[in-house]
Amino acid sequence: MSKDVIAEFLEQMRQRYREEIDAVNLPDGTLEFVQEQIRKGDAETLLFMIKLGYLLGLQTGYAASQDGRSQPPPSTTPGPLQA
């Protein structure tokens, strides 16, 4: 995959999901941390952050796809929250 393909993909995602992405609040200091890593030339840490986000997204997507598939049938016996 070329840098141009990656850049185009990111631009498409930016346009398509701008509102949702802009609504995400990262912890205080995140921007400063990333800027510092860029100044230091620490691409390894930034790449790790990207991979971590990607992995967590895959896990979330998988969990969402499994929702309801492996849950036991509802119990007819009242539980503590059903009293």
The 8 nearest C-alpha neighbors of each residue, nearest first, counted from 0:
[[1, 4, 2, 5, 3, 6, 8, 7],
 [0, 2, 4, 3, 5, 6, 7, 8],
 [1, 3, 5, 4, 6, 0, 7, 8],
 [4, 2, 6, 1, 5, 7, 0, 8],
 [3, 5, 7, 1, 6, 2, 8, 0],
 [6, 4, 2, 8, 3, 7, 9, 1],
 [7, 5, 3, 9, 4, 8, 2, 10],
 [8, 6, 10, 4, 9, 5, 3, 11],
 [9, 7, 5, 11, 10, 6, 4, 12],
 [10, 8, 12, 6, 11, 7, 13, 5],
 [9, 11, 13, 7, 12, 8, 6, 14],
 [12, 10, 8, 14, 13, 9, 15, 7],
 [13, 11, 15, 9, 14, 10, 16, 8],
 [12, 14, 10, 17, 11, 16, 15, 9],
 [15, 13, 11, 12, 17, 16, 10, 9],
 [14, 16, 12, 13, 17, 11, 18, 10],
 [15, 17, 19, 13, 18, 12, 14, 20],
 [18, 16, 13, 20, 14, 19, 21, 15],
 [19, 17, 21, 20, 16, 22, 15, 14],
 [20, 18, 22, 16, 21, 17, 23, 15],
 [19, 21, 17, 22, 23, 18, 16, 13],
 [20, 22, 18, 23, 19, 17, 24, 16],
 [21, 23, 19, 20, 18, 24, 17, 25],
 [24, 22, 20, 21, 25, 19, 18, 26],
 [25, 23, 22, 26, 21, 27, 20, 29],
 [24, 26, 23, 27, 29, 28, 30, 22],
 [27, 25, 29, 28, 24, 30, 23, 32],
 [28, 26, 29, 25, 30, 24, 31, 32],
 [27, 29, 31, 30, 32, 26, 25, 33],
 [30, 28, 32, 31, 27, 26, 33, 25],
 [31, 29, 33, 32, 28, 34, 27, 35],
 [30, 32, 34, 28, 29, 33, 35, 36],
 [31, 33, 29, 35, 30, 34, 28, 36],
 [34, 32, 36, 30, 35, 31, 29, 37],
 [33, 35, 31, 37, 36, 32, 30, 38],
 [36, 34, 38, 32, 37, 33, 31, 39],
 [35, 37, 41, 39, 33, 34, 38, 40],
 [36, 38, 40, 34, 35, 39, 41, 33],
 [39, 37, 35, 40, 36, 34, 41, 33],
 [40, 38, 36, 37, 41, 35, 42, 34],
 [39, 41, 37, 38, 42, 36, 35, 43],
 [42, 40, 36, 43, 39, 44, 37, 45],
 [41, 43, 45, 44, 40, 46, 37, 36],
 [42, 44, 46, 41, 45, 47, 40, 48],
 [45, 43, 47, 46, 42, 41, 48, 36],
 [46, 44, 48, 42, 47, 43, 49, 41],
 [45, 47, 49, 43, 48, 44, 42, 50],
 [46, 48, 44, 50, 45, 49, 51, 43],
 [49, 47, 45, 51, 46, 50, 52, 44],
 [50, 48, 46, 52, 47, 51, 53, 45],
 [51, 49, 53, 47, 52, 48, 54, 46],
 [50, 52, 48, 54, 53, 49, 47, 55],
 [53, 51, 55, 49, 50, 54, 56, 48],
 [54, 52, 50, 56, 51, 55, 49, 57],
 [53, 55, 57, 51, 56, 52, 50, 58],
 [56, 54, 58, 52, 57, 53, 59, 51],
 [57, 55, 53, 59, 54, 58, 60, 52],
 [58, 56, 54, 60, 55, 59, 61, 53],
 [57, 59, 55, 61, 56, 60, 62, 54],
 [60, 58, 56, 62, 61, 57, 63, 55],
 [61, 59, 63, 57, 58, 62, 56, 64],
 [60, 62, 58, 64, 63, 59, 57, 65],
 [61, 63, 59, 65, 64, 60, 58, 66],
 [64, 62, 60, 66, 65, 61, 59, 58],
 [65, 63, 61, 62, 66, 60, 68, 67],
 [64, 66, 62, 68, 63, 67, 61, 69],
 [67, 65, 63, 64, 68, 62, 69, 70],
 [66, 68, 70, 69, 65, 71, 64, 63],
 [69, 67, 65, 66, 70, 64, 71, 63],
 [68, 70, 67, 71, 65, 66, 72, 62],
 [69, 71, 67, 68, 72, 66, 73, 65],
 [70, 72, 73, 69, 74, 67, 68, 66],
 [71, 73, 74, 70, 69, 75, 67, 68],
 [74, 72, 71, 75, 70, 76, 77, 78],
 [73, 75, 76, 72, 77, 71, 78, 81],
 [74, 76, 77, 73, 78, 72, 81, 82],
 [75, 77, 74, 78, 81, 73, 79, 82],
 [78, 76, 81, 75, 82, 79, 74, 80],
 [77, 79, 81, 80, 76, 82, 74, 75],
 [78, 80, 81, 82, 77, 76, 74, 75],
 [79, 81, 78, 82, 77, 76, 74, 75],
 [82, 80, 78, 77, 79, 76, 75, 74],
 [81, 80, 79, 77, 78, 76, 75, 74]]
